[in-house]
Amino acid sequence: MLKIEDIKNLCTDDTIILTEHLITRMRQRNIRLNDIKKAVDNGEIIEQYPTDYPFPACLINGDNIHIVCSIDADCLYIITAYRPAPEKWEAGGRKRKGAKL
């Protein structure tokens, strides 16, 4: 399981890896790298994806932005970033609408 503290520690200019997918989505969604850093710094992990390949991943909710990321020993891979859609997420973006407890 990923820990938010480990992700925050790797959220620096020297250790963040931006995927091609992320760069495309950032442009489309008008999200900047500073928005992502702030979301990680103020965020919380709301979902874990332990079977993702090549590394386990998680979904972070922070500052009205969702970040999907994974880590290895030395890098933080930001896979995608988006603003949670109100029709899919409860207020605050912490829980999917219709999700079972």
Backbone torsions as a table, in degrees:
resi	resn	phi	psi	omega
1	MET	NA	135.7	178.4
2	LEU	-78.5	149.5	179.3
3	LYS	-117.1	138.4	-178.0
4	ILE	-61.2	-33.3	179.4
5	GLU	-62.0	-42.0	179.0
6	ASP	-65.1	-39.1	179.3
7	ILE	-66.7	-44.7	178.9
8	LYS	-60.1	-40.5	-179.8
9	ASN	-63.7	-29.0	-179.6
10	LEU	-95.0	3.9	-176.8
11	CYS	-89.5	66.7	177.8
12	THR	-129.5	161.7	-179.8
13	ASP	-57.8	-30.3	-177.1
14	ASP	-79.8	-18.2	-173.2
15	THR	-120.8	-6.8	178.9
16	ILE	-80.2	132.2	173.3
17	ILE	-112.1	123.1	178.9
18	LEU	-99.6	123.5	178.7
19	THR	-77.6	159.2	175.6
20	GLU	-57.4	-42.8	178.4
21	HIS	-57.0	-45.7	-179.1
22	LEU	-62.4	-46.7	-178.0
23	ILE	-59.3	-42.4	177.1
24	THR	-61.8	-47.8	-178.3
25	ARG	-66.4	-37.0	177.7
26	MET	-59.3	-44.6	178.6
27	ARG	-63.2	-46.4	-178.9
28	GLN	-64.1	-35.2	-172.6
29	ARG	-102.5	4.6	179.3
30	ASN	53.9	49.1	177.4
31	ILE	-112.5	132.6	-179.4
32	ARG	-102.9	162.0	178.9
33	LEU	-59.6	-38.6	177.9
34	ASN	-63.1	-33.5	175.0
35	ASP	-62.1	-42.1	180.0
36	ILE	-66.0	-45.5	179.1
37	LYS	-61.0	-42.9	179.1
38	LYS	-64.4	-41.0	179.0
39	ALA	-63.1	-41.5	177.7
40	VAL	-65.3	-45.0	-176.9
41	ASP	-62.8	-36.7	-177.1
42	ASN	-101.5	0.5	-169.5
43	GLY	-93.5	-179.8	176.9
44	GLU	-138.7	149.6	175.7
45	ILE	-76.4	125.3	-180.0
46	ILE	-112.0	-17.4	175.5
47	GLU	-145.9	146.2	176.0
48	GLN	-115.9	141.4	177.2
49	TYR	-124.5	75.6	-172.0
50	PRO	-66.3	-19.6	-178.0
51	THR	-98.3	3.8	177.4
52	ASP	-61.1	150.4	-177.5
53	TYR	-120.6	139.4	9.2
54	PRO	-87.6	-10.5	179.0
55	PHE	-130.5	150.2	172.3
56	PRO	-55.9	148.7	-177.7
57	ALA	-129.1	173.0	176.8
58	CYS	-150.8	166.9	176.8
59	LEU	-112.9	124.7	179.4
60	ILE	-107.6	135.2	173.6
61	ASN	-108.2	121.4	177.7
62	GLY	-161.1	132.7	175.5
63	ASP	52.3	43.9	178.8
64	ASN	60.7	28.7	174.7
65	ILE	-134.2	138.3	171.7
66	HIS	-102.0	135.8	179.7
67	ILE	-123.1	126.7	170.8
68	VAL	-102.3	126.2	-176.5
69	CYS	-147.2	165.5	173.8
70	SER	-143.9	164.1	179.5
71	ILE	-135.0	154.4	164.6
72	ASP	-122.2	-161.9	-174.0
73	ALA	-61.5	-33.0	-170.9
74	ASP	-124.8	-5.5	-172.2
75	CYS	-136.2	151.2	172.6
76	LEU	-110.6	116.5	179.8
77	TYR	-97.1	115.7	175.3
78	ILE	-91.8	115.2	-174.0
79	ILE	-87.5	-46.6	176.0
80	THR	-157.9	164.5	177.6
81	ALA	-145.6	140.4	180.0
82	TYR	-158.0	162.4	172.9
83	ARG	-91.1	128.4	-177.0
84	PRO	-62.7	129.4	-179.4
85	ALA	-75.4	130.2	-178.2
86	PRO	-60.0	-26.6	179.0
87	GLU	-76.5	-13.9	-179.5
88	LYS	-110.6	-21.2	-174.0
89	TRP	-125.7	143.3	173.5
90	GLU	-63.9	162.3	177.5
91	ALA	-54.3	136.6	-177.6
92	GLY	91.6	-12.5	175.7
93	GLY	70.4	15.4	-176.1
94	ARG	-90.2	-20.4	-174.4
95	LYS	-140.7	135.6	176.9
96	ARG	-69.3	141.1	176.5
97	LYS	-65.3	137.0	179.8
98	GLY	79.2	2.3	179.7
99	ALA	-70.5	139.9	176.3
100	LYS	-82.0	147.8	179.5
101	LEU	-73.2	NA	NA
